Amino acid sequence: MQSSLNEFYPSAIALGNATNENTRPFTTFTLDKNTPVVTLDYGYEVAGYPFFQVTSFKGKVQLESRLVL
């Protein structure tokens, strides 16, 4: 996905609880009991409100957005 003036997309993702910077190019992903966490890397600070497109889910869901320095 390409970012535009009004919309910014992640440039990379890291799946799992790892706190390192091992990211891979952004693509669609699935979260499950074995991989419950994803880190979205935008490559720079962006002001605004995040939005997510969810195609399906089961059970309880928690979304958390924060700046990691």
PDB file of N, H, CA, C and O in Angstrom:
ATOM      1  N   MET A   1       0.837  -1.177   0.000  1.00  0.00           N
ATOM      2  CA  MET A   1       0.000   0.000   0.000  1.00  0.00           C
ATOM      3  C   MET A   1       0.879   1.237   0.000  1.00  0.00           C
ATOM      4  O   MET A   1       1.944   1.255   0.617  1.00  0.00           O
ATOM      5  N   GLN A   2       0.436   2.252  -0.683  1.00  0.00           N
ATOM      6  H   GLN A   2      -0.430   2.238  -1.184  1.00  0.00           H
ATOM      7  CA  GLN A   2       1.160   3.511  -0.747  1.00  0.00           C
ATOM      8  C   GLN A   2       0.502   4.540   0.153  1.00  0.00           C
ATOM      9  O   GLN A   2      -0.724   4.630   0.213  1.00  0.00           O
ATOM     10  N   SER A   3       1.318   5.315   0.851  1.00  0.00           N
ATOM     11  H   SER A   3       2.314   5.243   0.802  1.00  0.00           H
ATOM     12  CA  SER A   3       0.794   6.409   1.665  1.00  0.00           C
ATOM     13  C   SER A   3       0.475   7.582   0.756  1.00  0.00           C
ATOM     14  O   SER A   3       1.090   7.751  -0.297  1.00  0.00           O
ATOM     15  N   SER A   4      -0.489   8.389   1.170  1.00  0.00           N
ATOM     16  H   SER A   4      -0.988   8.252   2.025  1.00  0.00           H
ATOM     17  CA  SER A   4      -0.834   9.599   0.432  1.00  0.00           C
ATOM     18  C   SER A   4      -0.804  10.765   1.399  1.00  0.00           C
ATOM     19  O   SER A   4      -0.437  10.601   2.562  1.00  0.00           O
ATOM     20  N   LEU A   5      -1.186  11.935   0.930  1.00  0.00           N
ATOM     21  H   LEU A   5      -1.484  12.069  -0.015  1.00  0.00           H
ATOM     22  CA  LEU A   5      -1.167  13.125   1.771  1.00  0.00           C
ATOM     23  C   LEU A   5      -2.089  12.975   2.969  1.00  0.00           C
ATOM     24  O   LEU A   5      -1.779  13.490   4.043  1.00  0.00           O
ATOM     25  N   ASN A   6      -3.220  12.281   2.819  1.00  0.00           N
ATOM     26  H   ASN A   6      -3.472  11.863   1.946  1.00  0.00           H
ATOM     27  CA  ASN A   6      -4.206  12.155   3.885  1.00  0.00           C
ATOM     28  C   ASN A   6      -4.187  10.806   4.597  1.00  0.00           C
ATOM     29  O   ASN A   6      -4.747  10.679   5.686  1.00  0.00           O
ATOM     30  N   GLU A   7      -3.565   9.818   4.011  1.00  0.00           N
ATOM     31  H   GLU A   7      -3.111   9.921   3.126  1.00  0.00           H
ATOM     32  CA  GLU A   7      -3.546   8.485   4.599  1.00  0.00           C
ATOM     33  C   GLU A   7      -2.114   7.965   4.649  1.00  0.00           C
ATOM     34  O   GLU A   7      -1.357   8.095   3.687  1.00  0.00           O
ATOM     35  N   PHE A   8      -1.759   7.375   5.786  1.00  0.00           N
ATOM     36  H   PHE A   8      -2.374   7.270   6.567  1.00  0.00           H
ATOM     37  CA  PHE A   8      -0.430   6.798   5.960  1.00  0.00           C
ATOM     38  C   PHE A   8      -0.589   5.327   6.286  1.00  0.00           C
ATOM     39  O   PHE A   8      -1.407   4.953   7.126  1.00  0.00           O
ATOM     40  N   TYR A   9       0.185   4.505   5.627  1.00  0.00           N
ATOM     41  H   TYR A   9       0.850   4.809   4.944  1.00  0.00           H
ATOM     42  CA  TYR A   9       0.131   3.071   5.845  1.00  0.00           C
ATOM     43  C   TYR A   9       1.448   2.599   6.448  1.00  0.00           C
ATOM     44  O   TYR A   9       2.493   3.199   6.192  1.00  0.00           O
ATOM     45  N   PRO A  10       1.413   1.536   7.242  1.00  0.00           N
ATOM     46  CA  PRO A  10       2.659   1.010   7.805  1.00  0.00           C
ATOM     47  C   PRO A  10       3.616   0.587   6.694  1.00  0.00           C
ATOM     48  O   PRO A  10       3.195   0.087   5.651  1.00  0.00           O
ATOM     49  N   SER A  11       4.889   0.793   6.932  1.00  0.00           N
ATOM     50  H   SER A  11       5.231   1.199   7.780  1.00  0.00           H
ATOM     51  CA  SER A  11       5.891   0.351   5.966  1.00  0.00           C
ATOM     52  C   SER A  11       6.410  -1.040   6.317  1.00  0.00           C
ATOM     53  O   SER A  11       6.965  -1.737   5.468  1.00  0.00           O
ATOM     54  N   ALA A  12       6.221  -1.445   7.598  1.00  0.00           N
ATOM     55  H   ALA A  12       5.770  -0.879   8.288  1.00  0.00           H
ATOM     56  CA  ALA A  12       6.708  -2.755   8.031  1.00  0.00           C
ATOM     57  C   ALA A  12       5.890  -3.235   9.226  1.00  0.00           C
ATOM     58  O   ALA A  12       5.211  -2.450   9.888  1.00  0.00           O
ATOM     59  N   ILE A  13       5.969  -4.542   9.488  1.00  0.00           N
ATOM     60  H   ILE A  13       6.521  -5.179   8.950  1.00  0.00           H
ATOM     61  CA  ILE A  13       5.302  -5.121  10.655  1.00  0.00           C
ATOM     62  C   ILE A  13       6.256  -6.066  11.369  1.00  0.00           C
ATOM     63  O   ILE A  13       7.208  -6.579  10.781  1.00  0.00           O
ATOM     64  N   ALA A  14       5.980  -6.282  12.645  1.00  0.00           N
ATOM     65  H   ALA A  14       5.207  -5.866  13.123  1.00  0.00           H
ATOM     66  CA  ALA A  14       6.670  -7.309  13.429  1.00  0.00           C
ATOM     67  C   ALA A  14       5.583  -8.087  14.154  1.00  0.00           C
ATOM     68  O   ALA A  14       4.801  -7.505  14.906  1.00  0.00           O
ATOM     69  N   LEU A  15       5.526  -9.374  13.940  1.00  0.00           N
ATOM     70  H   LEU A  15       6.160  -9.847  13.329  1.00  0.00           H
ATOM     71  CA  LEU A  15       4.517 -10.215  14.575  1.00  0.00           C
ATOM     72  C   LEU A  15       5.073 -10.855  15.830  1.00  0.00           C
ATOM     73  O   LEU A  15       6.234 -11.263  15.862  1.00  0.00           O
ATOM     74  N   GLY A  16       4.250 -10.946  16.864  1.00  0.00           N
ATOM     75  H   GLY A  16       3.307 -10.615  16.838  1.00  0.00           H
ATOM     76  CA  GLY A  16       4.651 -11.576  18.111  1.00  0.00           C
ATOM     77  C   GLY A  16       5.024 -10.560  19.172  1.00  0.00           C
ATOM     78  O   GLY A  16       4.926  -9.353  18.953  1.00  0.00           O
ATOM     79  N   ASN A  17       5.452 -11.058  20.322  1.00  0.00           N
ATOM     80  H   ASN A  17       5.532 -12.039  20.500  1.00  0.00           H
ATOM     81  CA  ASN A  17       5.782 -10.209  21.464  1.00  0.00           C
ATOM     82  C   ASN A  17       7.203  -9.680  21.444  1.00  0.00           C
ATOM     83  O   ASN A  17       7.618  -9.024  22.399  1.00  0.00           O
ATOM     84  N   ALA A  18       7.952  -9.937  20.409  1.00  0.00           N
ATOM     85  H   ALA A  18       7.615 -10.470  19.633  1.00  0.00           H
ATOM     86  CA  ALA A  18       9.346  -9.502  20.347  1.00  0.00           C
ATOM     87  C   ALA A  18       9.436  -7.984  20.436  1.00  0.00           C
ATOM     88  O   ALA A  18       8.636  -7.266  19.837  1.00  0.00           O
ATOM     89  N   THR A  19      10.414  -7.510  21.184  1.00  0.00           N
ATOM     90  H   THR A  19      11.064  -8.094  21.671  1.00  0.00           H
ATOM     91  CA  THR A  19      10.607  -6.069  21.317  1.00  0.00           C
ATOM     92  C   THR A  19      11.780  -5.590  20.474  1.00  0.00           C
ATOM     93  O   THR A  19      12.238  -4.458  20.628  1.00  0.00           O
ATOM     94  N   ASN A  20      12.263  -6.441  19.592  1.00  0.00           N
ATOM     95  H   ASN A  20      11.890  -7.361  19.466  1.00  0.00           H
ATOM     96  CA  ASN A  20      13.373  -6.032  18.737  1.00  0.00           C
ATOM     97  C   ASN A  20      12.841  -5.375  17.469  1.00  0.00           C
ATOM     98  O   ASN A  20      11.633  -5.208  17.307  1.00  0.00           O
ATOM     99  N   GLU A  21      13.728  -5.014  16.596  1.00  0.00           N
ATOM    100  H   GLU A  21      14.710  -5.150  16.728  1.00  0.00           H
ATOM    101  CA  GLU A  21      13.329  -4.310  15.380  1.00  0.00           C
ATOM    102  C   GLU A  21      13.346  -5.224  14.160  1.00  0.00           C
ATOM    103  O   GLU A  21      13.609  -4.768  13.048  1.00  0.00           O
ATOM    104  N   ASN A  22      13.069  -6.503  14.359  1.00  0.00           N
ATOM    105  H   ASN A  22      12.855  -6.874  15.263  1.00  0.00           H
ATOM    106  CA  ASN A  22      13.017  -7.436  13.239  1.00  0.00           C
ATOM    107  C   ASN A  22      11.673  -7.305  12.546  1.00  0.00           C
ATOM    108  O   ASN A  22      10.716  -8.002  12.885  1.00  0.00           O
ATOM    109  N   THR A  23      11.609  -6.420  11.589  1.00  0.00           N
ATOM    110  H   THR A  23      12.386  -5.853  11.313  1.00  0.00           H
ATOM    111  CA  THR A  23      10.362  -6.197  10.869  1.00  0.00           C
ATOM    112  C   THR A  23      10.468  -6.773   9.468  1.00  0.00           C
ATOM    113  O   THR A  23      11.555  -7.086   8.981  1.00  0.00           O
ATOM    114  N   ARG A  24       9.324  -6.903   8.840  1.00  0.00           N
ATOM    115  H   ARG A  24       8.441  -6.649   9.236  1.00  0.00           H
ATOM    116  CA  ARG A  24       9.273  -7.333   7.449  1.00  0.00           C
ATOM    117  C   ARG A  24       8.323  -6.391   6.720  1.00  0.00           C
ATOM    118  O   ARG A  24       7.552  -5.682   7.367  1.00  0.00           O
ATOM    119  N   PRO A  25       8.358  -6.367   5.396  1.00  0.00           N
ATOM    120  CA  PRO A  25       7.471  -5.456   4.668  1.00  0.00           C
ATOM    121  C   PRO A  25       6.010  -5.683   5.051  1.00  0.00           C
ATOM    122  O   PRO A  25       5.589  -6.812   5.305  1.00  0.00           O
ATOM    123  N   PHE A  26       5.254  -4.602   5.087  1.00  0.00           N
ATOM    124  H   PHE A  26       5.596  -3.685   4.881  1.00  0.00           H
ATOM    125  CA  PHE A  26       3.852  -4.681   5.489  1.00  0.00           C
ATOM    126  C   PHE A  26       3.049  -5.500   4.493  1.00  0.00           C
ATOM    127  O   PHE A  26       3.206  -5.362   3.280  1.00  0.00           O
ATOM    128  N   THR A  27       2.190  -6.352   5.023  1.00  0.00           N
ATOM    129  H   THR A  27       2.062  -6.465   6.008  1.00  0.00           H
ATOM    130  CA  THR A  27       1.249  -7.141   4.237  1.00  0.00           C
ATOM    131  C   THR A  27       0.087  -7.500   5.158  1.00  0.00           C
ATOM    132  O   THR A  27       0.132  -7.194   6.349  1.00  0.00           O
ATOM    133  N   THR A  28      -0.933  -8.132   4.638  1.00  0.00           N
ATOM    134  H   THR A  28      -0.970  -8.380   3.670  1.00  0.00           H
ATOM    135  CA  THR A  28      -2.020  -8.566   5.514  1.00  0.00           C
ATOM    136  C   THR A  28      -1.473  -9.601   6.489  1.00  0.00           C
ATOM    137  O   THR A  28      -0.481 -10.270   6.200  1.00  0.00           O
ATOM    138  N   PHE A  29      -2.121  -9.732   7.642  1.00  0.00           N
ATOM    139  H   PHE A  29      -2.927  -9.189   7.877  1.00  0.00           H
ATOM    140  CA  PHE A  29      -1.634 -10.657   8.655  1.00  0.00           C
ATOM    141  C   PHE A  29      -2.807 -11.191   9.451  1.00  0.00           C
ATOM    142  O   PHE A  29      -3.901 -10.626   9.420  1.00  0.00           O
ATOM    143  N   THR A  30      -2.573 -12.287  10.167  1.00  0.00           N
ATOM    144  H   THR A  30      -1.685 -12.746  10.193  1.00  0.00           H
ATOM    145  CA  THR A  30      -3.579 -12.917  11.010  1.00  0.00           C
ATOM    146  C   THR A  30      -3.045 -13.003  12.430  1.00  0.00           C
ATOM    147  O   THR A  30      -1.922 -13.451  12.660  1.00  0.00           O
ATOM    148  N   LEU A  31      -3.863 -12.570  13.376  1.00  0.00           N
ATOM    149  H   LEU A  31      -4.775 -12.206  13.189  1.00  0.00           H
ATOM    150  CA  LEU A  31      -3.532 -12.720  14.787  1.00  0.00           C
ATOM    151  C   LEU A  31      -4.316 -13.902  15.335  1.00  0.00           C
ATOM    152  O   LEU A  31      -5.491 -14.077  15.014  1.00  0.00           O
ATOM    153  N   ASP A  32      -3.667 -14.710  16.161  1.00  0.00           N
ATOM    154  H   ASP A  32      -2.712 -14.568  16.422  1.00  0.00           H
ATOM    155  CA  ASP A  32      -4.328 -15.855  16.779  1.00  0.00           C
ATOM    156  C   ASP A  32      -3.699 -16.098  18.149  1.00  0.00           C
ATOM    157  O   ASP A  32      -2.911 -15.278  18.619  1.00  0.00           O
ATOM    158  N   LYS A  33      -4.039 -17.214  18.794  1.00  0.00           N
ATOM    159  H   LYS A  33      -4.679 -17.880  18.413  1.00  0.00           H
ATOM    160  CA  LYS A  33      -3.529 -17.461  20.148  1.00  0.00           C
ATOM    161  C   LYS A  33      -2.014 -17.641  20.161  1.00  0.00           C
ATOM    162  O   LYS A  33      -1.383 -17.386  21.187  1.00  0.00           O
ATOM    163  N   ASN A  34      -1.419 -18.066  19.065  1.00  0.00           N
ATOM    164  H   ASN A  34      -1.931 -18.273  18.231  1.00  0.00           H
ATOM    165  CA  ASN A  34       0.035 -18.226  18.996  1.00  0.00           C
ATOM    166  C   ASN A  34       0.755 -16.926  18.641  1.00  0.00           C
ATOM    167  O   ASN A  34       1.921 -16.747  18.995  1.00  0.00           O
ATOM    168  N   THR A  35       0.078 -16.033  17.955  1.00  0.00           N
ATOM    169  H   THR A  35      -0.868 -16.179  17.667  1.00  0.00           H
ATOM    170  CA  THR A  35       0.638 -14.734  17.566  1.00  0.00           C
ATOM    171  C   THR A  35      -0.408 -13.665  17.869  1.00  0.00           C
ATOM    172  O   THR A  35      -1.108 -13.215  16.962  1.00  0.00           O
ATOM    173  N   PRO A  36      -0.526 -13.250  19.137  1.00  0.00           N
ATOM    174  CA  PRO A  36      -1.590 -12.326  19.522  1.00  0.00           C
ATOM    175  C   PRO A  36      -1.242 -10.844  19.372  1.00  0.00           C
ATOM    176  O   PRO A  36      -2.097  -9.987  19.596  1.00  0.00           O
ATOM    177  N   VAL A  37       0.007 -10.527  18.997  1.00  0.00           N
ATOM    178  H   VAL A  37       0.702 -11.223  18.815  1.00  0.00           H
ATOM    179  CA  VAL A  37       0.443  -9.130  18.974  1.00  0.00           C
ATOM    180  C   VAL A  37       1.116  -8.811  17.643  1.00  0.00           C
ATOM    181  O   VAL A  37       1.869  -9.623  17.106  1.00  0.00           O
ATOM    182  N   VAL A  38       0.835  -7.621  17.119  1.00  0.00           N
ATOM    183  H   VAL A  38       0.223  -6.962  17.555  1.00  0.00           H
ATOM    184  CA  VAL A  38       1.535  -7.118  15.935  1.00  0.00           C
ATOM    185  C   VAL A  38       1.979  -5.687  16.218  1.00  0.00           C
ATOM    186  O   VAL A  38       1.252  -4.914  16.842  1.00  0.00           O
ATOM    187  N   THR A  39       3.165  -5.346  15.760  1.00  0.00           N
ATOM    188  H   THR A  39       3.756  -5.974  15.253  1.00  0.00           H
ATOM    189  CA  THR A  39       3.654  -3.971  15.840  1.00  0.00           C
ATOM    190  C   THR A  39       3.686  -3.417  14.428  1.00  0.00           C
ATOM    191  O   THR A  39       4.320  -3.989  13.542  1.00  0.00           O
ATOM    192  N   LEU A  40       2.998  -2.299  14.220  1.00  0.00           N
ATOM    193  H   LEU A  40       2.483  -1.834  14.940  1.00  0.00           H
ATOM    194  CA  LEU A  40       2.977  -1.644  12.918  1.00  0.00           C
ATOM    195  C   LEU A  40       4.013  -0.532  12.924  1.00  0.00           C
ATOM    196  O   LEU A  40       3.978   0.342  13.789  1.00  0.00           O
ATOM    197  N   ASP A  41       4.926  -0.555  11.977  1.00  0.00           N
ATOM    198  H   ASP A  41       4.954  -1.265  11.274  1.00  0.00           H
ATOM    199  CA  ASP A  41       5.993   0.440  11.886  1.00  0.00           C
ATOM    200  C   ASP A  41       5.704   1.359  10.705  1.00  0.00           C
ATOM    201  O   ASP A  41       5.706   0.932   9.550  1.00  0.00           O
ATOM    202  N   TYR A  42       5.455   2.629  11.016  1.00  0.00           N
ATOM    203  H   TYR A  42       5.452   2.976  11.954  1.00  0.00           H
ATOM    204  CA  TYR A  42       5.166   3.611   9.977  1.00  0.00           C
ATOM    205  C   TYR A  42       6.433   4.273   9.451  1.00  0.00           C
ATOM    206  O   TYR A  42       6.389   4.979   8.443  1.00  0.00           O
ATOM    207  N   GLY A  43       7.556   4.055  10.119  1.00  0.00           N
ATOM    208  H   GLY A  43       7.592   3.481  10.937  1.00  0.00           H
ATOM    209  CA  GLY A  43       8.814   4.608   9.652  1.00  0.00           C
ATOM    210  C   GLY A  43       9.074   6.032  10.090  1.00  0.00           C
ATOM    211  O   GLY A  43      10.193   6.526   9.949  1.00  0.00           O
ATOM    212  N   TYR A  44       8.064   6.704  10.618  1.00  0.00           N
ATOM    213  H   TYR A  44       7.155   6.303  10.732  1.00  0.00           H
ATOM    214  CA  TYR A  44       8.178   8.078  11.095  1.00  0.00           C
ATOM    215  C   TYR A  44       6.957   8.394  11.923  1.00  0.00           C
ATOM    216  O   TYR A  44       5.970   7.659  11.891  1.00  0.00           O
ATOM    217  N   GLU A  45       7.016   9.492  12.671  1.00  0.00           N
ATOM    218  H   GLU A  45       7.818  10.090  12.697  1.00  0.00           H
ATOM    219  CA  GLU A  45       5.878   9.894  13.494  1.00  0.00           C
ATOM    220  C   GLU A  45       4.791  10.498  12.616  1.00  0.00           C
ATOM    221  O   GLU A  45       5.069  11.287  11.712  1.00  0.00           O
ATOM    222  N   VAL A  46       3.561  10.120  12.893  1.00  0.00           N
ATOM    223  H   VAL A  46       3.335   9.479  13.627  1.00  0.00           H
ATOM    224  CA  VAL A  46       2.414  10.612  12.136  1.00  0.00           C
ATOM    225  C   VAL A  46       1.341  11.033  13.121  1.00  0.00           C
ATOM    226  O   VAL A  46       0.989  10.268  14.018  1.00  0.00           O
ATOM    227  N   ALA A  47       0.822  12.228  12.966  1.00  0.00           N
ATOM    228  H   ALA A  47       1.108  12.849  12.236  1.00  0.00           H
ATOM    229  CA  ALA A  47      -0.276  12.684  13.819  1.00  0.00           C
ATOM    230  C   ALA A  47      -1.594  12.264  13.185  1.00  0.00           C
ATOM    231  O   ALA A  47      -1.703  12.189  11.961  1.00  0.00           O
ATOM    232  N   GLY A  48      -2.585  11.993  14.009  1.00  0.00           N
ATOM    233  H   GLY A  48      -2.496  12.054  15.003  1.00  0.00           H
ATOM    234  CA  GLY A  48      -3.898  11.630  13.491  1.00  0.00           C
ATOM    235  C   GLY A  48      -4.458  10.431  14.217  1.00  0.00           C
ATOM    236  O   GLY A  48      -3.932  10.006  15.246  1.00  0.00           O
ATOM    237  N   TYR A  49      -5.518   9.897  13.679  1.00  0.00           N
ATOM    238  H   TYR A  49      -5.945  10.242  12.844  1.00  0.00           H
ATOM    239  CA  TYR A  49      -6.205   8.760  14.280  1.00  0.00           C
ATOM    240  C   TYR A  49      -5.960   7.510  13.446  1.00  0.00           C
ATOM    241  O   TYR A  49      -6.121   7.537  12.225  1.00  0.00           O
ATOM    242  N   PRO A  50      -5.572   6.411  14.095  1.00  0.00           N
ATOM    243  CA  PRO A  50      -5.362   5.181  13.331  1.00  0.00           C
ATOM    244  C   PRO A  50      -6.699   4.543  12.952  1.00  0.00           C
ATOM    245  O   PRO A  50      -7.691   4.683  13.667  1.00  0.00           O
ATOM    246  N   PHE A  51      -6.709   3.855  11.840  1.00  0.00           N
ATOM    247  H   PHE A  51      -5.903   3.742  11.259  1.00  0.00           H
ATOM    248  CA  PHE A  51      -7.883   3.071  11.464  1.00  0.00           C
ATOM    249  C   PHE A  51      -7.401   1.699  11.024  1.00  0.00           C
ATOM    250  O   PHE A  51      -6.290   1.542  10.516  1.00  0.00           O
ATOM    251  N   PHE A  52      -8.257   0.716  11.230  1.00  0.00           N
ATOM    252  H   PHE A  52      -9.159   0.843  11.642  1.00  0.00           H
ATOM    253  CA  PHE A  52      -7.915  -0.664  10.939  1.00  0.00           C
ATOM    254  C   PHE A  52      -9.039  -1.288  10.126  1.00  0.00           C
ATOM    255  O   PHE A  52     -10.214  -1.009  10.368  1.00  0.00           O
ATOM    256  N   GLN A  53      -8.688  -2.119   9.177  1.00  0.00           N
ATOM    257  H   GLN A  53      -7.734  -2.346   8.981  1.00  0.00           H
ATOM    258  CA  GLN A  53      -9.685  -2.871   8.431  1.00  0.00           C
ATOM    259  C   GLN A  53      -9.608  -4.314   8.909  1.00  0.00           C
ATOM    260  O   GLN A  53      -8.610  -4.999   8.689  1.00  0.00           O
ATOM    261  N   VAL A  54     -10.668  -4.768   9.565  1.00  0.00           N
ATOM    262  H   VAL A  54     -11.479  -4.212   9.744  1.00  0.00           H
ATOM    263  CA  VAL A  54     -10.734  -6.126  10.098  1.00  0.00           C
ATOM    264  C   VAL A  54     -11.695  -6.916   9.225  1.00  0.00           C
ATOM    265  O   VAL A  54     -12.842  -6.511   9.037  1.00  0.00           O
ATOM    266  N   THR A  55     -11.235  -8.035   8.693  1.00  0.00           N
ATOM    267  H   THR A  55     -10.304  -8.363   8.846  1.00  0.00           H
ATOM    268  CA  THR A  55     -12.103  -8.826   7.820  1.00  0.00           C
ATOM    269  C   THR A  55     -12.928  -9.839   8.593  1.00  0.00           C
ATOM    270  O   THR A  55     -14.027 -10.189   8.162  1.00  0.00           O
ATOM    271  N   SER A  56     -12.420 -10.325   9.737  1.00  0.00           N
ATOM    272  H   SER A  56     -11.527 -10.041  10.087  1.00  0.00           H
ATOM    273  CA  SER A  56     -13.203 -11.225  10.584  1.00  0.00           C
ATOM    274  C   SER A  56     -12.521 -11.356  11.937  1.00  0.00           C
ATOM    275  O   SER A  56     -11.324 -11.102  12.073  1.00  0.00           O
ATOM    276  N   PHE A  57     -13.303 -11.755  12.935  1.00  0.00           N
ATOM    277  H   PHE A  57     -14.276 -11.961  12.825  1.00  0.00           H
ATOM    278  CA  PHE A  57     -12.744 -12.011  14.256  1.00  0.00           C
ATOM    279  C   PHE A  57     -13.682 -12.896  15.048  1.00  0.00           C
ATOM    280  O   PHE A  57     -14.876 -12.978  14.759  1.00  0.00           O
ATOM    281  N   LYS A  58     -13.119 -13.568  16.066  1.00  0.00           N
ATOM    282  H   LYS A  58     -12.149 -13.501  16.301  1.00  0.00           H
ATOM    283  CA  LYS A  58     -13.884 -14.387  17.001  1.00  0.00           C
ATOM    284  C   LYS A  58     -13.433 -14.021  18.398  1.00  0.00           C
ATOM    285  O   LYS A  58     -12.262 -13.710  18.616  1.00  0.00           O
ATOM    286  N   GLY A  59     -14.337 -14.056  19.329  1.00  0.00           N
ATOM    287  H   GLY A  59     -15.289 -14.309  19.153  1.00  0.00           H
ATOM    288  CA  GLY A  59     -13.979 -13.819  20.725  1.00  0.00           C
ATOM    289  C   GLY A  59     -13.716 -12.365  21.039  1.00  0.00           C
ATOM    290  O   GLY A  59     -14.142 -11.467  20.313  1.00  0.00           O
ATOM    291  N   LYS A  60     -13.005 -12.146  22.135  1.00  0.00           N
ATOM    292  H   LYS A  60     -12.658 -12.875  22.725  1.00  0.00           H
ATOM    293  CA  LYS A  60     -12.707 -10.797  22.598  1.00  0.00           C
ATOM    294  C   LYS A  60     -11.543 -10.211  21.806  1.00  0.00           C
ATOM    295  O   LYS A  60     -10.612 -10.918  21.422  1.00  0.00           O
ATOM    296  N   VAL A  61     -11.617  -8.906  21.571  1.00  0.00           N
ATOM    297  H   VAL A  61     -12.373  -8.331  21.883  1.00  0.00           H
ATOM    298  CA  VAL A  61     -10.578  -8.207  20.816  1.00  0.00           C
ATOM    299  C   VAL A  61     -10.175  -6.953  21.569  1.00  0.00           C
ATOM    300  O   VAL A  61     -11.028  -6.254  22.117  1.00  0.00           O
ATOM    301  N   GLN A  62      -8.894  -6.667  21.599  1.00  0.00           N
ATOM    302  H   GLN A  62      -8.202  -7.235  21.153  1.00  0.00           H
ATOM    303  CA  GLN A  62      -8.399  -5.425  22.201  1.00  0.00           C
ATOM    304  C   GLN A  62      -7.441  -4.768  21.220  1.00  0.00           C
ATOM    305  O   GLN A  62      -6.470  -5.387  20.785  1.00  0.00           O
ATOM    306  N   LEU A  63      -7.713  -3.513  20.870  1.00  0.00           N
ATOM    307  H   LEU A  63      -8.502  -3.011  21.223  1.00  0.00           H
ATOM    308  CA  LEU A  63      -6.815  -2.737  20.027  1.00  0.00           C
ATOM    309  C   LEU A  63      -6.151  -1.684  20.889  1.00  0.00           C
ATOM    310  O   LEU A  63      -6.813  -1.006  21.675  1.00  0.00           O
ATOM    311  N   GLU A  64      -4.861  -1.546  20.745  1.00  0.00           N
ATOM    312  H   GLU A  64      -4.322  -2.096  20.106  1.00  0.00           H
ATOM    313  CA  GLU A  64      -4.113  -0.556  21.520  1.00  0.00           C
ATOM    314  C   GLU A  64      -3.183   0.179  20.570  1.00  0.00           C
ATOM    315  O   GLU A  64      -2.493  -0.440  19.760  1.00  0.00           O
ATOM    316  N   SER A  65      -3.168   1.475  20.670  1.00  0.00           N
ATOM    317  H   SER A  65      -3.729   1.978  21.328  1.00  0.00           H
ATOM    318  CA  SER A  65      -2.305   2.291  19.825  1.00  0.00           C
ATOM    319  C   SER A  65      -1.414   3.135  20.715  1.00  0.00           C
ATOM    320  O   SER A  65      -1.894   3.806  21.628  1.00  0.00           O
ATOM    321  N   ARG A  66      -0.101   3.101  20.448  1.00  0.00           N
ATOM    322  H   ARG A  66       0.290   2.555  19.707  1.00  0.00           H
ATOM    323  CA  ARG A  66       0.817   3.913  21.248  1.00  0.00           C
ATOM    324  C   ARG A  66       2.085   4.192  20.460  1.00  0.00           C
ATOM    325  O   ARG A  66       2.422   3.484  19.510  1.00  0.00           O
ATOM    326  N   LEU A  67       2.768   5.227  20.873  1.00  0.00           N
ATOM    327  H   LEU A  67       2.494   5.802  21.645  1.00  0.00           H
ATOM    328  CA  LEU A  67       4.033   5.604  20.271  1.00  0.00           C
ATOM    329  C   LEU A  67       5.149   4.897  21.018  1.00  0.00           C
ATOM    330  O   LEU A  67       5.231   4.979  22.244  1.00  0.00           O
ATOM    331  N   VAL A  68       5.995   4.211  20.294  1.00  0.00           N
ATOM    332  H   VAL A  68       5.928   4.144  19.299  1.00  0.00           H
ATOM    333  CA  VAL A  68       7.129   3.518  20.897  1.00  0.00           C
ATOM    334  C   VAL A  68       8.393   4.210  20.418  1.00  0.00           C
ATOM    335  O   VAL A  68       8.663   4.276  19.219  1.00  0.00           O
ATOM    336  N   LEU A  69       9.155   4.718  21.356  1.00  0.00           N
ATOM    337  H   LEU A  69       8.935   4.665  22.330  1.00  0.00           H
ATOM    338  CA  LEU A  69      10.404   5.411  20.999  1.00  0.00           C
ATOM    339  C   LEU A  69      11.597   4.514  21.184  1.00  0.00           C
ATOM    340  O   LEU A  69      12.728   4.931  20.932  1.00  0.00           O
TER     341      LEU A  69
END
